[in-house]
Amino acid sequence: MAVGWANDDSVSQQIQNTIEDEISRVRSLSMQGVSAEFCDECGEPIPLARRTAIKGVRLCVECQSSHEHESQRLALFNRRGSKDSQLR
């Protein structure tokens, strides 16, 4: 049976690649060090509970949420799955 350019396990391989990419992205964002008392973006105080729970936190909950929303919006395009990347 002709399958074109794709291997028999190409779908599962792409899923695995997507998972590995996301794990790498999250690990690169992991925070370390001393937590900030005030948000780096808006200057609002960061609650003690958040500073204790997340080591090295730099943003308040609101700024962190908007930052993650923007990052997720930009990450929706999977370059490995596009036809252009398969043709190169």
C-alpha positions as a printed Julia matrix, in Angstrom:
88×3 Matrix{Float64}:
  0.0    0.0    0.0
  1.37   3.39  -0.99
  1.51   5.88   1.84
  3.36   8.73   0.17
  6.14  10.35   2.18
  4.78   9.52   5.59
  5.91   6.54   7.63
  3.33   4.21   9.12
  3.89   5.72  12.57
  4.15   9.35  11.47
  1.03  10.45  13.38
  2.23   9.0   16.67
  5.71  10.43  16.03
  4.24  13.89  15.45
  2.22  13.64  18.67
  5.37  12.62  20.55
  7.32  15.52  19.01
  4.59  17.97  20.02
  4.65  16.68  23.6
  8.45  16.89  23.76
  8.38  20.45  22.38
  5.88  21.54  25.03
  7.88  19.89  27.83
 11.03  21.66  26.63
  9.19  24.98  26.47
  7.83  24.64  30.01
 11.21  23.56  31.39
 12.86  26.59  29.81
 10.36  28.82  31.58
 10.88  27.26  35.0
 11.68  29.83  37.62
 14.56  29.63  40.03
 16.03  31.85  42.68
 14.43  34.38  44.97
 10.84  35.42  44.33
 10.12  39.08  43.68
  7.99  40.98  46.17
  6.49  43.12  43.4
  5.41  42.16  39.88
  8.04  42.92  37.23
  5.36  44.1   34.78
  2.72  46.01  36.75
  4.47  46.68  40.07
  1.66  45.25  42.21
  2.68  43.27  45.32
  2.91  39.49  44.86
  1.14  37.68  47.73
  3.36  35.76  50.14
  1.47  32.52  49.44
  2.33  32.78  45.72
  5.97  33.62  46.44
  6.21  30.64  48.77
  4.44  28.21  46.43
  6.36  29.14  43.27
 10.09  29.5   43.71
 11.47  32.46  41.77
  8.11  33.94  40.77
  8.43  37.33  39.03
  4.85  38.14  37.97
  1.51  38.52  39.75
 -1.3   36.11  38.87
 -2.98  38.53  36.45
  0.2   39.35  34.51
  1.24  35.67  34.49
 -2.17  34.69  33.09
 -2.01  37.25  30.3
  1.59  36.24  29.52
  0.62  32.55  29.3
 -2.42  33.38  27.17
 -0.23  35.28  24.69
  2.36  32.48  24.63
 -0.33  29.89  23.98
 -1.85  31.97  21.2
  1.51  32.16  19.44
  2.25  28.45  19.96
 -0.9   27.16  18.27
  0.86  26.76  14.91
  2.68  23.42  14.85
  5.53  23.9   12.4
  6.41  20.21  12.33
  2.93  19.35  11.16
  2.72  21.87   8.33
  3.06  20.78   4.74
  5.83  23.31   4.11
  8.09  21.72   6.71
  7.47  18.27   5.26
  8.46  19.38   1.76
 11.87  20.76   2.79
